[in-house]
Amino acid sequence: MLRKILTCVIALFVLTGVAEGAQRMRGYIKKNGTYVMPHYKTRKDGTRLNNYSTKGNINPYTGKKGYKKLR
């Protein structure tokens, strides 16, 4: 139980840091003609623990839950 609480506290600090480190990306057109809407993404830091799309995380801008497994 204590381990779960500690994990949640650490995740909270990581997510707080991620929200502050997010950068806004401009919209653009791919080579195949598809338009990509402007969006936010986390800065590159060599870890997947704090990416919005990783399971257990929630994107603070869209409210969507992460879906990718941590490898």
N, CA, C and O atoms as a MOPAC input file, in Angstrom:
PM7 MOZYME 1SCF
protein

 N      0.82400 1    -1.19300 1     0.00000 1
 C      0.00000 1     0.00000 1     0.00000 1
 C      0.86600 1     1.25500 1     0.00000 1
 O      0.60300 1     2.20200 1    -0.74000 1
 N      1.89400 1     1.25100 1     0.83100 1
 C      2.79300 1     2.40300 1     0.90500 1
 C      3.51500 1     2.60900 1    -0.42400 1
 O      3.76700 1     3.74000 1    -0.83700 1
 N      3.83900 1     1.51400 1    -1.08000 1
 C      4.51700 1     1.60700 1    -2.37700 1
 C      3.61900 1     2.27300 1    -3.41900 1
 O      4.09500 1     3.07100 1    -4.22600 1
 N      2.32200 1     1.95000 1    -3.40800 1
 C      1.38200 1     2.55700 1    -4.34800 1
 C      1.24500 1     4.05100 1    -4.08700 1
 O      1.18400 1     4.84600 1    -5.02600 1
 N      1.19900 1     4.43100 1    -2.82200 1
 C      1.09100 1     5.84400 1    -2.46800 1
 C      2.33400 1     6.59700 1    -2.92700 1
 O      2.23800 1     7.68300 1    -3.49800 1
 N      3.49700 1     6.01200 1    -2.67200 1
 C      4.74600 1     6.63600 1    -3.08100 1
 C      4.81000 1     6.77400 1    -4.60700 1
 O      5.25500 1     7.80000 1    -5.12100 1
 N      4.36800 1     5.75000 1    -5.31800 1
 C      4.34600 1     5.79600 1    -6.78000 1
 C      3.42600 1     6.91200 1    -7.26700 1
 O      3.76700 1     7.63200 1    -8.20500 1
 N      2.28100 1     7.05500 1    -6.64500 1
 C      1.33200 1     8.11700 1    -7.02400 1
 C      1.91400 1     9.50800 1    -6.76400 1
 O      1.74400 1    10.41600 1    -7.57700 1
 N      2.58900 1     9.66800 1    -5.65000 1
 C      3.20000 1    10.96200 1    -5.32500 1
 C      4.28700 1    11.29900 1    -6.34000 1
 O      4.37000 1    12.43500 1    -6.80800 1
 N      5.11700 1    10.32200 1    -6.67900 1
 C      6.17000 1    10.54400 1    -7.67000 1
 C      5.54800 1    10.87600 1    -9.03000 1
 O      6.00700 1    11.78900 1    -9.71600 1
 N      4.52000 1    10.14600 1    -9.41400 1
 C      3.84500 1    10.41400 1   -10.69400 1
 C      3.26300 1    11.82600 1   -10.72200 1
 O      3.30200 1    12.49700 1   -11.75300 1
 N      2.73000 1    12.27000 1    -9.59700 1
 C      2.17100 1    13.62200 1    -9.52400 1
 C      3.25700 1    14.66500 1    -9.78700 1
 O      3.03000 1    15.62000 1   -10.53000 1
 N      4.42700 1    14.49100 1    -9.18800 1
 C      5.52400 1    15.42300 1    -9.41600 1
 C      6.00700 1    15.37500 1   -10.86100 1
 O      6.32100 1    16.41000 1   -11.44800 1
 N      6.06600 1    14.18900 1   -11.42800 1
 C      6.49700 1    14.05500 1   -12.81800 1
 C      5.50300 1    14.74300 1   -13.74300 1
 O      5.90300 1    15.48000 1   -14.64400 1
 N      4.21800 1    14.50900 1   -13.53000 1
 C      3.19800 1    15.12100 1   -14.37600 1
 C      3.18400 1    16.63200 1   -14.23700 1
 O      2.95200 1    17.34000 1   -15.21600 1
 N      3.42500 1    17.13000 1   -13.04700 1
 C      3.48400 1    18.57300 1   -12.84200 1
 C      4.63900 1    19.16000 1   -13.63600 1
 O      4.49400 1    20.20900 1   -14.26400 1
 N      5.76900 1    18.49800 1   -13.61100 1
 C      6.92600 1    18.95900 1   -14.37200 1
 C      6.68900 1    18.89400 1   -15.87300 1
 O      7.16700 1    19.74400 1   -16.62400 1
 N      5.95300 1    17.88700 1   -16.30200 1
 C      5.66000 1    17.73100 1   -17.72500 1
 C      4.77800 1    18.86200 1   -18.20800 1
 O      5.02500 1    19.43300 1   -19.27000 1
 N      3.75600 1    19.19100 1   -17.44300 1
 C      2.83600 1    20.24500 1   -17.85700 1
 C      3.58000 1    21.56300 1   -18.02000 1
 O      3.26000 1    22.35100 1   -18.90900 1
 N      4.56300 1    21.80400 1   -17.17100 1
 C      5.34200 1    23.02700 1   -17.27600 1
 C      6.30200 1    22.97400 1   -18.46200 1
 O      6.65300 1    24.01400 1   -19.01900 1
 N      6.72400 1    21.78900 1   -18.84800 1
 C      7.70800 1    21.64700 1   -19.91300 1
 C      7.10600 1    21.36800 1   -21.27600 1
 O      7.84100 1    21.06700 1   -22.21600 1
 N      5.80100 1    21.45800 1   -21.41000 1
 C      5.16000 1    21.18000 1   -22.68600 1
 C      5.42000 1    22.32500 1   -23.65800 1
 O      5.55000 1    23.48500 1   -23.26700 1
 N      5.49100 1    21.96800 1   -24.90900 1
 C      5.67100 1    22.99000 1   -25.93100 1
 C      4.56600 1    22.89800 1   -26.96300 1
 O      4.10900 1    21.80300 1   -27.29300 1
 N      4.13800 1    24.02900 1   -27.46800 1
 C      3.06800 1    24.07800 1   -28.45700 1
 C      3.67200 1    23.86800 1   -29.83900 1
 O      4.66400 1    24.49800 1   -30.20600 1
 N      3.06100 1    22.98200 1   -30.58400 1
 C      3.51500 1    22.69700 1   -31.93800 1
 C      2.54700 1    23.33900 1   -32.92800 1
 O      1.33100 1    23.25400 1   -32.75700 1
 N      3.07700 1    23.96900 1   -33.94200 1
 C      2.23700 1    24.57400 1   -34.97800 1
 C      1.62900 1    23.49400 1   -35.85700 1
 O      2.16100 1    22.38800 1   -35.95500 1
 N      0.51600 1    23.81900 1   -36.49100 1
 C     -0.07600 1    22.90900 1   -37.46000 1
 C      0.81000 1    22.83700 1   -38.69500 1
 O      1.53100 1    23.78500 1   -39.00400 1
 N      0.75500 1    21.72400 1   -39.39400 1
 C      1.56500 1    21.57100 1   -40.60200 1
 C      0.91700 1    20.57100 1   -41.54400 1
 O     -0.00100 1    19.84400 1   -41.16100 1
 N      1.39700 1    20.54100 1   -42.76500 1
 C      0.88100 1    19.61500 1   -43.78000 1
 C      1.94100 1    18.55500 1   -44.04500 1
 O      3.09400 1    18.86600 1   -44.34400 1
 N      1.52100 1    17.28500 1   -43.92700 1
 C      2.42900 1    16.17000 1   -44.20600 1
 C      2.66200 1    16.03800 1   -45.70700 1
 O      1.96200 1    16.65200 1   -46.51200 1
 N      3.65200 1    15.23000 1   -46.07100 1
 C      3.95600 1    15.01400 1   -47.48700 1
 C      2.76900 1    14.43500 1   -48.25300 1
 O      2.59800 1    14.69200 1   -49.44500 1
 N      1.94100 1    13.63900 1   -47.53800 1
 C      0.79600 1    13.02000 1   -48.21100 1
 C     -0.42400 1    13.94600 1   -48.27700 1
 O     -1.49100 1    13.53400 1   -48.73200 1
 N     -0.26800 1    15.20000 1   -47.82200 1
 C     -1.34900 1    16.17800 1   -47.91200 1
 C     -2.23300 1    16.27000 1   -46.67900 1
 O     -3.14200 1    17.10000 1   -46.63300 1
 N     -1.98400 1    15.43100 1   -45.67800 1
 C     -2.77900 1    15.44500 1   -44.45300 1
 C     -2.37800 1    16.63200 1   -43.58300 1
 O     -1.19200 1    16.87100 1   -43.35700 1
 N     -3.37200 1    17.37500 1   -43.09500 1
 C     -3.09200 1    18.49800 1   -42.20900 1
 C     -3.07800 1    18.01700 1   -40.76200 1
 O     -4.01000 1    17.34200 1   -40.32400 1
 N     -2.04500 1    18.35500 1   -40.02900 1
 C     -1.92000 1    18.02500 1   -38.61300 1
 C     -2.25000 1    19.28400 1   -37.82200 1
 O     -1.59300 1    20.31300 1   -37.97900 1
 N     -3.26900 1    19.19700 1   -36.97200 1
 C     -3.71100 1    20.34300 1   -36.17600 1
 C     -2.62900 1    20.76200 1   -35.18000 1
 O     -1.80800 1    19.93800 1   -34.77700 1
 N     -2.62100 1    22.03800 1   -34.78100 1
 C     -1.68900 1    22.45400 1   -33.72200 1
 C     -1.95100 1    21.64400 1   -32.45500 1
 O     -3.09700 1    21.30700 1   -32.15600 1
 N     -0.89300 1    21.33300 1   -31.71200 1
 C     -1.04200 1    20.50700 1   -30.51500 1
 C      0.11200 1    20.77000 1   -29.55700 1
 O      1.05700 1    21.48400 1   -29.89300 1
 N      0.03000 1    20.19400 1   -28.37100 1
 C      1.09700 1    20.29700 1   -27.38000 1
 C      1.79300 1    18.95800 1   -27.27500 1
 O      1.16700 1    17.91200 1   -27.44500 1
 N      3.08900 1    18.98400 1   -26.99500 1
 C      3.81200 1    17.74600 1   -26.76000 1
 C      4.84600 1    17.99400 1   -25.67300 1
 O      5.25100 1    19.12700 1   -25.41000 1
 N      5.25900 1    16.89500 1   -25.05200 1
 C      6.26600 1    17.01100 1   -24.00200 1
 C      7.63300 1    17.21300 1   -24.64100 1
 O      7.87300 1    16.79700 1   -25.77400 1
 N      8.51400 1    17.85200 1   -23.90100 1
 C      9.86100 1    18.05400 1   -24.43000 1
 C     10.62500 1    16.73800 1   -24.36300 1
 O     10.33500 1    15.89300 1   -23.51500 1
 N     11.57200 1    16.56400 1   -25.23000 1
 C     12.37100 1    15.34100 1   -25.26600 1
 C     13.29900 1    15.31900 1   -24.06000 1
 O     14.03600 1    16.27200 1   -23.80600 1
 N     13.24700 1    14.20800 1   -23.31700 1
 C     14.12500 1    14.08400 1   -22.15300 1
 C     14.61700 1    12.66200 1   -21.95200 1
 O     15.20300 1    12.34700 1   -20.91600 1
 N     14.38200 1    11.79500 1   -22.93900 1
 C     14.91700 1    10.44300 1   -22.88600 1
 C     14.12500 1     9.45200 1   -22.04500 1
 O     14.59000 1     8.33400 1   -21.82400 1
 N     12.94700 1     9.82900 1   -21.57300 1
 C     12.12300 1     8.89900 1   -20.80000 1
 C     10.71100 1     8.87000 1   -21.34900 1
 O     10.23600 1     9.85000 1   -21.92100 1
 N     10.04800 1     7.74800 1   -21.17300 1
 C      8.65600 1     7.62400 1   -21.61600 1
 C      7.68600 1     7.74700 1   -20.44800 1
 O      6.47000 1     7.76000 1   -20.64200 1
 N      8.22500 1     7.83700 1   -19.23800 1
 C      7.37000 1     7.88400 1   -18.05400 1
 C      6.46500 1     9.10700 1   -18.03500 1
 O      5.35900 1     9.04800 1   -17.49800 1
 N      6.91800 1    10.20800 1   -18.61200 1
 C      6.15500 1    11.43800 1   -18.51600 1
 C      5.49700 1    11.86000 1   -19.83000 1
 O      5.06800 1    13.00600 1   -19.95900 1
 N      5.41100 1    10.96000 1   -20.79800 1
 C      4.73300 1    11.28100 1   -22.04500 1
 C      3.22800 1    11.15800 1   -21.86300 1
 O      2.74900 1    10.26100 1   -21.17000 1
 N      2.49500 1    12.05500 1   -22.48300 1
 C      1.03200 1    12.04100 1   -22.34500 1
 C      0.42200 1    10.73700 1   -22.83500 1
 O     -0.61000 1    10.31500 1   -22.31400 1
 N      1.02400 1    10.09500 1   -23.81300 1
 C      0.43500 1     8.89400 1   -24.39000 1
 C      0.77800 1     7.61100 1   -23.63500 1
 O      0.26700 1     6.54900 1   -23.99000 1
 N      1.62200 1     7.67100 1   -22.60900 1
 C      1.97800 1     6.48400 1   -21.83700 1
 C      0.85100 1     6.13300 1   -20.86600 1
 O      0.27400 1     7.01600 1   -20.23100 1
 N      0.53800 1     4.83000 1   -20.75200 1
 C     -0.50700 1     4.37800 1   -19.83400 1
 C     -0.24700 1     4.91200 1   -18.43100 1
 O      0.88900 1     4.92900 1   -17.95800 1
 N     -1.31300 1     5.34600 1   -17.77900 1
 C     -1.20500 1     5.88000 1   -16.43100 1
 C     -1.12300 1     7.40100 1   -16.40900 1
 O     -1.30800 1     8.01000 1   -15.35500 1
 N     -0.84900 1     8.01900 1   -17.54500 1
 C     -0.79400 1     9.47000 1   -17.64100 1
 C     -2.04500 1    10.00400 1   -18.33100 1
 O     -2.71600 1     9.28300 1   -19.06900 1
 N     -2.34300 1    11.25300 1   -18.08500 1
 C     -3.48700 1    11.90600 1   -18.71500 1
 C     -3.00600 1    13.20500 1   -19.34200 1
 O     -2.28200 1    13.97500 1   -18.71100 1
 N     -3.40600 1    13.44500 1   -20.57500 1
 C     -3.04800 1    14.68000 1   -21.25700 1
 C     -3.84000 1    15.82000 1   -20.61800 1
 O     -5.06900 1    15.81600 1   -20.67500 1
 N     -3.15700 1    16.80200 1   -20.00700 1
 C     -3.87700 1    17.87500 1   -19.32200 1
 C     -4.62000 1    18.80900 1   -20.26900 1
 O     -5.48500 1    19.56500 1   -19.82600 1
 N     -4.30800 1    18.77600 1   -21.54800 1
 C     -4.95700 1    19.66500 1   -22.51000 1
 C     -6.20200 1    19.04000 1   -23.12500 1
 O     -7.15600 1    19.74600 1   -23.45200 1
 N     -6.19600 1    17.71700 1   -23.28500 1
 C     -7.33500 1    17.04500 1   -23.92000 1
 C     -8.13400 1    16.17800 1   -22.95300 1
 O     -9.29400 1    15.86500 1   -23.21800 1
 N     -7.52800 1    15.78900 1   -21.83800 1
 C     -8.18600 1    14.90200 1   -20.88600 1
 C     -8.11600 1    13.43600 1   -21.28400 1
 O     -8.67800 1    12.58700 1   -20.59200 1
 N     -7.43600 1    13.11700 1   -22.39200 1
 C     -7.33900 1    11.73100 1   -22.85200 1
 C     -6.32800 1    10.96500 1   -22.01200 1
 O     -5.28700 1    11.49400 1   -21.62100 1
 N     -6.66400 1     9.69000 1   -21.74000 1
 C     -5.77100 1     8.81600 1   -20.98100 1
 C     -4.71200 1     8.23900 1   -21.91000 1
 O     -4.94900 1     8.03700 1   -23.10100 1
 N     -3.52800 1     7.97700 1   -21.33600 1
 C     -2.45100 1     7.35700 1   -22.11500 1
 C     -2.81900 1     5.93500 1   -22.50400 1
 O     -3.55200 1     5.26200 1   -21.78000 1
 N     -2.32000 1     5.47800 1   -23.63100 1
 C     -2.67100 1     4.16300 1   -24.14700 1
 C     -1.45200 1     3.29500 1   -24.47600 1
 O     -1.60200 1     2.09300 1   -24.69700 1
 N     -0.25600 1     3.87500 1   -24.51300 1
 C      0.93400 1     3.10800 1   -24.87400 1
 C      1.54000 1     2.43800 1   -23.64200 1
 O      1.64400 1     3.05000 1   -22.57900 1
 N      1.94000 1     1.17400 1   -23.79600 1
 C      2.59600 1     0.46000 1   -22.70200 1
 C      4.01600 1     0.97000 1   -22.53100 1
 O      4.67900 1     1.33000 1   -23.50400 1
 N      4.47400 1     0.99700 1   -21.30400 1
 C      5.84700 1     1.38900 1   -21.00700 1
 C      6.73100 1     0.19000 1   -21.30100 1
 O      6.52900 1    -0.88000 1   -20.72600 1
 N      7.68400 1     0.34600 1   -22.16600 1
 C      8.54100 1    -0.79200 1   -22.56600 1
 C      9.71200 1    -0.92100 1   -21.67400 1
 O     10.53500 1    -1.81800 1   -21.86100 1

